[in-house]
Amino acid sequence: MKLLTLILKKAELQDKIFLKLAQAGFKGGTVVDGKGMANTLAHLGEDVPIFGGLRHIALGNMNAESKVIMLVLEDYQLPEAKKIIKEVTGDLNEPNTGIMFVINIEEVEGYKN
């Protein structure tokens, strides 16, 4: 089994991702509100080692939210889930899009496919 995690910078895409996953037969997933490190550090003042330009960008983007989407998947489901996410988000290598990663799951309880 796998845990697919998507840190989605474009929070407005969350509903579209879940809709497309549901239409493809995926069941369940969890969303957690997120806040980036730059936004947090920007509040802490001048003593924090953050570049001036980055501080300005973060302060100008203080209300930017991200979504952390987590899906527990069977191994065979992973390629399709990733494909659907990329169709909605576009190229995750583009700035301010998101980060997606996968972790192997050794054991799971409470999961029903």
C-alpha positions in Angstrom: 0.0 0.0 0.0 1.0 3.6 -0.5 0.3 7.0 1.0 0.1 9.6 -1.7 0.5 13.1 -0.3 -0.1 16.3 -2.3 0.8 19.7 -0.9 -1.4 21.8 -3.1 -0.5 25.5 -3.4 -3.5 26.2 -5.6 -6.1 25.4 -2.9 -8.9 26.2 -5.3 -8.1 23.0 -7.2 -8.9 20.8 -4.3 -12.6 20.2 -5.1 -11.8 19.4 -8.8 -9.2 16.9 -7.8 -11.5 15.1 -5.4 -14.4 15.2 -8.0 -12.2 13.6 -10.7 -10.8 11.0 -8.3 -14.4 10.1 -7.2 -15.5 9.8 -10.8 -12.6 7.4 -11.4 -13.8 5.2 -8.5 -11.4 6.4 -5.7 -12.9 6.4 -2.3 -11.7 8.4 0.6 -9.0 10.9 1.2 -8.1 13.5 3.8 -7.5 17.3 3.5 -5.6 19.3 6.0 -5.1 23.1 5.8 -1.4 24.0 5.4 0.8 27.1 5.7 4.2 27.3 4.1 7.5 27.9 6.0 8.1 31.2 4.2 4.8 32.6 5.5 5.6 31.5 9.0 9.1 32.9 9.0 8.0 36.2 7.6 6.1 37.0 10.8 9.1 36.4 13.1 11.0 39.6 12.3 14.4 40.5 11.0 16.4 38.0 13.0 15.2 35.1 11.0 17.5 34.0 8.2 15.1 34.7 5.3 16.1 36.7 2.3 14.6 40.2 2.1 12.9 39.5 -1.2 11.4 36.2 0.1 10.1 38.1 3.2 8.4 40.6 1.0 6.8 37.9 -1.2 5.7 36.0 1.9 4.3 39.1 3.6 2.4 40.0 0.4 1.0 36.5 0.3 0.1 36.1 4.0 -3.4 34.8 3.4 -2.2 32.2 0.8 -3.3 28.8 2.0 -2.3 25.4 0.8 -4.0 22.1 1.2 -2.4 18.8 2.2 -4.3 16.0 0.5 -3.5 12.4 1.6 -4.8 9.3 -0.1 -4.2 5.7 1.1 -4.0 3.6 -2.1 -3.4 0.1 -3.2 -0.2 -0.1 -5.3 -2.1 -0.6 -8.5 -4.1 2.6 -7.9 -1.1 4.9 -7.6 -0.4 5.6 -11.3 -4.1 6.5 -12.0 -4.3 8.8 -9.0 -1.1 10.6 -10.0 -2.3 11.0 -13.5 -5.6 12.5 -12.4 -3.8 14.9 -10.0 -1.4 16.1 -12.8 -4.3 16.6 -15.2 -5.9 19.0 -12.8 -2.8 20.7 -11.4 -0.6 20.8 -14.5 3.1 20.4 -14.2 4.1 20.2 -10.5 7.6 21.4 -11.5 6.1 24.8 -12.2 6.6 27.3 -9.3 3.8 27.6 -6.7 2.0 24.6 -7.9 2.6 21.9 -5.4 4.6 18.9 -4.2 3.5 15.3 -4.5 5.2 12.4 -2.9 4.6 8.7 -2.1 5.4 6.8 1.1 5.2 3.0 1.5 2.8 1.9 4.1 3.8 -1.1 6.2 0.5 -1.6 8.1 -2.9 0.1 8.0 -6.0 -0.3 10.1 -9.4 1.2 9.4 -8.9 1.2 5.6 -11.6 -0.2 3.4 -11.1 -0.1 -0.3 
